[in-house]
Amino acid sequence: MKPKSFRCWRALVVLPAILLTAACTRGLPDFTGLVGDLSPVVVNISTAAVLVDGETSSGDNWFERFFGLNPGQDQAPQPGAQSLGSGFIISEDGFILTNYHVVAGADEIVVRLSDRRQLVARLVGTDQRSDLALIKIDAKGLPTADIGSADDLKVGEWVLAIGSPFGFDYSVTAGIVSAKNRSLATEQYVPFIQTDVAINPGNSGGPLFNLDGEVVGVNSQIYSDSGGYQGVSFAIPVDDAMRVANQLRETGIVVRGWLGVVVQEVDRALARSFGMRRPEGALVSRVVPNSPASEAGLQVGDVILQFGDRDVGTSRSLPHMVGRAEPGARIPLRVLRDGERLKITVRIGALETDERASLNPPDADQRARPAAFELGISVTALTRSQRAQLGVDQGGVLVTEVRPGSASGIAGLMPGDVIVSVAQQPIGDVGDFRNVLQAARGSESVPLLIQRRGSSLFLALDVPG
């Protein structure tokens, strides 16, 4: 009886496990049909540049290592610098979308189709800001990718990549969407899709598919300490990619919306200094003169909370929204100013060039005798030469010393900073600075607007009672 009883107990345990395994298996996607249908729209891209004696290429060095080639031998000028990437066909007459970095600097672009044909492509146009390029081959009746929308993607959804990692054509990898609207320092105008799909050199420019067989992204970058795949991959949303491709095809250039502000993140300390319940929005630290923002009445110190009907959760999300807006469109903004929420309508301009500035801090021997304050900071008036060097036309005081561990040090002030305003009050001289700080006592935290090496920046300063 005991053995029989044991067998029954074991069956009760094993049976649910089998059912659970079967249920899990049924829940996993089968990619076999998709791969067969989708592979013909994917292409392999190789490029060549002319090398001269003694020069090294910017191509993929793994190619020489893998195939045992010796790039160090003396050679006459010859084709070389092979860079392998991927792309996908977006029109029957041969337009192909890929990454800019795949074709950058190429003297020749060769496209290999799934039927093994190899055709030389011409470069239609590039957009470095989004790392995209449009190329064209002379062919007709080609299979084309179905274009979906990254806006419809959900975090946790299955996605599929087909490309040529390390030159292995039509390699298939799969994973899930890890996050959406990721901001990377390299591309401010791209709200990346983050996935855990295995992406390696050679996948660049290839398509990211959903389970409906639609392209939802262009595989572009990985985050890695080793240079290889570590589970964090990024794709350009296909909505943005097709917007770029259509403009390149029609005009050869890409035009984006432009607001004309420099913004920074609202952290916990700044939120408290502005009387906000939580950190959110994009804090305006500079308004470009004669820009759409200036004409609409935006001011330094405004916190942009909404752009059109979309919430601005962080400062990094604002460039994506502005870049997508059509130049000439009138967009309503929700702005926090002096504790009040305002609605401001701005007419979007066209982005032309990046605004950048880099100035050196003033020399120590130019600094006048400092004035000391209880906040652990010393400031002085600006000399004429310092104003010219720092680009400060009027007002402001120069920080000459910050005591470590003081309220000023904790706030992030540094010697060489120019304090332009305190608690939204402009600072004309040292006397103004002293008076405004005195009036701010007991307010817990106040925002400081400073200029540092040509850039405007807000800091939150705790003011003792």
C-alpha positions in Angstrom: 0.0 0.0 0.0 2.8 2.4 0.8 4.5 2.2 -2.6 1.1 2.8 -4.3 0.4 5.7 -2.1 3.8 7.2 -2.8 3.2 6.8 -6.6 -0.1 8.7 -6.3 1.5 11.5 -4.4 4.3 11.8 -6.9 1.8 11.9 -9.7 -0.1 14.8 -8.1 3.2 16.8 -7.8 4.5 16.0 -11.3 1.2 16.6 -13.2 0.8 20.3 -12.2 4.5 20.9 -13.1 3.9 19.4 -16.6 0.8 21.5 -17.1 2.6 24.6 -15.9 5.5 23.9 -18.3 3.1 23.3 -21.2 1.3 26.5 -20.4 4.5 28.5 -20.3 5.6 26.9 -23.5 2.4 27.9 -25.2 2.9 31.5 -24.0 6.2 31.9 -25.7 6.2 33.3 -29.2 7.2 31.3 -32.3 9.4 33.4 -34.5 9.9 30.9 -37.3 7.1 32.3 -39.5 8.1 35.9 -38.9 11.7 35.3 -39.8 10.8 33.7 -43.1 8.5 36.6 -44.0 10.7 39.4 -42.8 14.2 38.5 -43.8 13.8 39.6 -47.5 13.3 43.3 -46.4 16.6 43.3 -44.5 19.9 44.1 -46.2 23.6 43.8 -45.4 25.6 47.0 -45.9 29.4 47.1 -46.4 31.4 50.3 -47.1 34.9 51.0 -48.3 37.2 54.0 -48.0 40.6 54.5 -49.7 43.4 53.9 -47.3 46.9 55.4 -47.7 50.2 54.2 -46.3 50.5 54.5 -42.6 46.9 55.4 -41.9 44.5 53.4 -39.8 40.9 53.0 -40.7 37.9 54.0 -38.5 36.2 50.8 -39.7 35.4 47.7 -37.6 38.8 46.3 -36.5 37.2 43.1 -35.5 37.1 42.2 -39.2 40.9 42.0 -39.5 41.2 40.2 -36.2 38.5 37.6 -37.0 39.9 36.8 -40.5 43.6 37.0 -39.5 44.4 40.0 -41.7 47.4 42.1 -40.9 46.6 45.8 -41.3 50.1 46.8 -40.3 51.8 45.7 -43.5 53.1 48.5 -45.8 50.6 49.0 -48.6 49.9 51.2 -51.5 46.6 53.1 -51.6 43.8 50.6 -51.9 40.2 50.0 -51.0 39.8 49.2 -47.3 38.2 50.4 -44.1 35.3 47.9 -44.4 32.4 48.8 -42.1 29.6 46.2 -41.9 26.1 47.2 -40.9 22.5 46.5 -41.7 19.5 48.3 -43.2 15.9 47.7 -44.4 14.1 48.4 -47.6 11.3 51.1 -47.3 10.3 51.4 -51.0 10.0 49.0 -54.0 12.3 51.2 -56.0 15.3 50.8 -53.7 15.3 53.3 -50.9 17.0 51.8 -47.8 17.2 53.2 -44.2 20.2 52.6 -42.1 22.4 54.4 -39.5 24.6 57.4 -40.3 27.6 55.8 -38.6 27.4 52.8 -40.9 28.0 54.8 -44.0 29.9 57.9 -42.7 33.0 58.6 -44.7 32.4 55.8 -47.2 33.7 56.1 -50.7 31.6 53.1 -51.8 28.4 51.6 -50.3 27.6 48.0 -51.3 24.2 46.5 -50.4 23.7 42.7 -50.4 20.1 41.5 -50.7 18.6 38.3 -49.4 18.8 36.8 -52.9 22.6 37.4 -52.7 22.6 40.2 -55.3 25.1 42.9 -54.5 24.4 46.4 -55.7 26.3 49.7 -55.3 24.1 52.3 -53.5 24.2 56.1 -53.6 23.9 58.2 -50.5 20.7 60.2 -50.6 21.1 62.1 -47.4 22.2 61.9 -43.7 21.1 63.2 -40.4 23.8 63.1 -37.7 21.5 64.4 -35.0 19.5 61.2 -35.2 22.2 58.9 -36.6 20.2 58.0 -39.7 21.0 57.8 -43.3 19.0 57.2 -46.5 20.6 55.3 -49.4 19.3 54.2 -52.8 20.0 51.2 -55.0 19.0 50.8 -58.6 16.3 48.1 -58.4 12.6 47.6 -58.9 9.9 45.4 -57.3 11.8 44.9 -54.1 10.0 43.6 -51.0 9.3 46.4 -48.5 9.1 46.5 -44.7 5.7 47.2 -43.1 6.1 50.3 -40.9 4.4 50.2 -37.5 4.6 52.8 -34.7 6.8 52.8 -31.6 4.1 54.8 -29.8 2.0 51.7 -29.7 4.8 49.6 -28.1 4.4 48.5 -24.5 7.1 47.8 -22.0 7.5 44.0 -21.7 6.4 43.4 -25.3 8.3 40.9 -27.4 10.5 42.3 -30.2 12.7 40.8 -32.9 15.9 42.0 -34.6 17.4 40.8 -37.9 20.9 41.9 -38.9 24.5 41.1 -39.6 26.4 41.0 -36.3 30.1 40.6 -37.0 29.2 40.0 -40.7 27.0 36.9 -40.0 24.1 37.7 -42.4 20.5 37.4 -41.3 21.2 36.6 -37.7 18.0 36.7 -35.6 17.8 37.7 -32.0 14.7 38.4 -29.8 13.9 40.0 -26.5 11.5 42.4 -24.9 11.0 46.2 -24.7 12.8 47.2 -21.5 11.8 50.9 -21.5 10.7 53.7 -23.8 11.6 57.4 -24.3 15.2 56.9 -23.1 17.4 59.9 -23.4 21.1 59.5 -24.4 23.7 62.2 -24.3 24.7 61.5 -27.8 21.4 62.2 -29.4 19.1 64.8 -27.7 16.4 64.6 -30.3 15.8 60.8 -30.2 13.5 59.2 -27.6 15.2 55.7 -27.7 13.5 52.4 -27.3 15.5 50.3 -24.8 15.5 46.5 -25.3 17.3 43.4 -24.1 17.6 42.1 -27.7 21.2 41.0 -28.4 22.8 43.7 -30.6 26.4 43.7 -31.7 28.6 45.5 -34.3 27.0 44.8 -37.7 23.4 45.1 -36.3 23.5 48.8 -36.6 20.9 50.2 -38.9 18.9 47.0 -38.9 15.2 46.8 -38.1 13.5 46.0 -34.8 10.2 44.2 -35.4 7.1 43.6 -33.3 5.2 40.3 -33.4 2.9 41.7 -36.1 5.9 41.8 -38.4 6.0 45.7 -38.4 9.2 47.7 -38.0 9.0 49.7 -34.8 12.6 50.8 -34.5 16.1 51.1 -36.0 18.8 49.3 -33.9 21.4 51.9 -33.2 23.4 51.6 -30.0 24.3 49.4 -27.0 25.4 50.3 -23.5 28.5 48.3 -22.7 31.6 48.3 -20.5 33.2 45.7 -22.7 32.2 46.8 -26.2 30.0 43.8 -26.6 26.3 43.1 -25.8 25.4 43.3 -22.1 21.7 43.3 -22.2 21.0 47.0 -22.8 20.3 47.9 -26.5 18.8 51.0 -28.0 16.7 51.5 -31.1 15.5 54.7 -32.8 11.6 54.8 -32.9 10.5 54.1 -36.4 8.1 57.2 -36.3 11.1 59.5 -35.9 13.2 57.4 -38.4 10.5 57.6 -41.1 10.0 61.4 -40.5 13.8 61.8 -41.2 13.7 59.5 -44.2 10.8 61.3 -45.8 12.5 64.6 -45.4 15.8 63.3 -46.8 14.0 61.8 -49.7 12.0 65.0 -50.5 14.5 67.8 -49.8 17.8 66.2 -48.8 17.8 67.9 -45.4 16.0 67.4 -42.1 14.2 70.3 -40.4 13.2 70.1 -36.7 11.2 72.3 -34.4 13.1 74.9 -32.4 12.0 76.6 -29.2 15.2 78.6 -28.2 15.7 77.7 -24.6 18.4 76.1 -22.5 16.8 73.9 -19.9 18.0 71.8 -16.9 16.5 69.2 -14.6 14.4 70.1 -11.7 15.8 68.1 -8.7 14.3 67.8 -5.3 16.1 70.8 -3.9 15.1 73.0 -6.8 11.5 71.8 -6.6 11.4 72.8 -3.0 13.0 76.2 -3.7 10.3 76.9 -6.4 7.5 75.7 -4.1 6.7 72.6 -6.2 5.3 69.5 -4.6 7.6 67.2 -6.6 10.4 67.4 -9.1 9.0 67.7 -12.6 9.2 69.7 -15.8 12.1 71.5 -17.5 13.6 74.6 -15.8 14.5 77.4 -18.2 18.0 78.6 -17.5 18.4 80.6 -20.6 16.2 82.2 -23.3 17.9 82.7 -26.7 17.3 86.3 -27.9 15.0 86.7 -30.9 13.9 83.0 -30.5 10.4 81.6 -30.5 10.6 81.3 -26.8 11.7 85.0 -26.4 8.9 86.2 -28.7 6.3 84.1 -26.7 7.4 85.7 -23.4 9.1 82.7 -21.8 11.4 83.8 -19.0 14.5 82.4 -17.2 13.2 80.6 -14.1 10.0 79.3 -15.8 9.4 75.6 -15.4 7.8 74.1 -18.5 5.3 71.5 -17.3 3.4 70.7 -20.5 4.2 70.9 -24.2 1.0 70.8 -26.2 -1.0 68.0 -24.6 2.0 66.1 -23.3 3.4 66.3 -19.8 7.1 67.3 -19.6 8.3 64.8 -16.9 11.9 65.7 -17.2 14.1 68.2 -19.0 15.4 65.5 -21.2 12.0 64.8 -22.7 11.5 68.4 -23.9 13.9 68.3 -26.9 12.2 65.2 -28.2 8.8 66.9 -28.2 10.1 70.2 -29.7 12.1 68.4 -32.4 9.0 66.5 -33.5 6.9 69.7 -33.8 6.4 71.2 -37.2 8.1 74.6 -37.7 5.4 77.3 -37.8 3.0 75.3 -35.6 1.5 77.1 -32.6 1.9 75.0 -29.4 0.4 75.8 -26.0 2.8 75.5 -23.1 1.9 75.1 -19.4 4.5 77.0 -17.3 5.1 77.5 -13.6 6.2 81.1 -12.9 6.5 82.5 -9.4 4.2 79.8 -8.0 1.5 80.4 -10.6 0.6 78.2 -13.6 0.4 80.1 -16.8 -0.6 79.1 -20.4 1.8 80.5 -23.1 1.4 79.8 -26.8 4.6 79.6 -28.8 5.1 79.6 -32.5 7.7 76.9 -33.2 10.8 77.9 -35.3 13.1 75.7 -37.3 16.3 74.3 -35.8 19.4 75.2 -37.7 22.5 75.0 -35.6 23.4 74.0 -32.0 24.2 76.8 -29.6 27.3 76.1 -27.6 29.6 78.3 -25.5 32.8 77.6 -23.7 34.6 80.3 -21.7 37.4 80.1 -19.2 36.9 81.3 -15.6 38.6 84.6 -14.7 42.2 84.6 -13.6 42.8 84.7 -9.9 44.8 88.0 -10.1 41.8 89.7 -11.6 39.7 89.2 -8.6 39.0 92.1 -6.3 38.8 91.9 -2.5 36.0 89.5 -1.6 33.0 90.2 0.7 32.3 87.4 3.2 28.8 86.0 4.1 27.6 83.5 6.6 26.6 81.0 3.9 30.3 80.1 3.4 30.7 82.1 0.2 32.8 85.1 -0.8 31.8 87.3 -3.8 33.0 90.4 -5.5 32.0 92.8 -8.2 32.9 92.0 -11.8 35.6 94.1 -13.5 35.1 95.3 -17.1 37.6 92.7 -18.4 35.8 89.9 -16.5 32.5 90.9 -18.0 33.9 90.8 -21.4 35.5 87.4 -20.8 32.5 85.8 -19.2 29.9 87.4 -21.5 28.0 89.2 -18.7 26.8 92.5 -19.9 25.4 93.9 -16.6 24.7 92.9 -13.1 25.9 89.8 -11.3 28.6 89.1 -8.7 31.6 86.9 -9.0 32.1 83.9 -6.6 35.7 84.0 -5.4 35.6 81.5 -2.6 33.3 78.6 -1.4 33.9 77.0 2.0 33.7 73.2 1.8 30.7 71.7 3.6 28.9 75.1 3.8 25.4 75.8 2.5 27.0 77.3 -0.7 29.2 74.3 -1.2 26.4 71.8 -0.7 24.3 73.8 -3.3 27.1 73.3 -5.8 28.5 76.8 -6.1 32.1 77.0 -7.3 34.7 79.8 -7.5 34.4 81.5 -10.9 30.6 81.2 -11.0 28.7 84.5 -11.6 25.5 84.8 -9.6 22.9 86.6 -11.8 19.7 86.3 -9.7 18.6 85.1 -6.3 15.0 84.0 -5.7 14.1 85.4 -9.2 15.5 88.8 -8.1 18.2 90.2 -10.4 21.5 90.9 -8.7 23.1 94.2 -9.8 26.0 94.3 -7.3 27.3 93.0 -4.0 24.8 95.2 -2.1 21.9 93.7 -4.0 23.2 90.2 -3.3 23.4 90.9 0.5 20.0 92.5 0.6 18.2 89.8 -1.3 19.8 87.0 0.8 18.8 88.9 4.0 15.2 89.1 2.8 15.2 85.4 1.9 16.1 84.3 5.4 13.6 81.8 6.8 12.4 80.7 3.3 14.3 77.4 3.6 15.6 77.3 0.0 15.9 79.8 -2.8 16.9 79.3 -6.5 20.1 80.9 -7.7 20.7 81.6 -11.4 24.4 81.4 -12.2 26.6 81.6 -15.2 29.4 79.0 -15.4 31.8 78.8 -18.4 29.2 80.4 -20.7 26.3 78.3 -19.6 23.3 79.3 -17.4 22.4 77.0 -14.5 20.0 77.0 -11.6 21.1 75.9 -8.1 19.0 75.6 -4.9 20.6 77.3 -1.9 19.4 76.6 1.7 19.2 79.9 3.6 19.4 79.6 7.4 16.8 81.4 9.4 
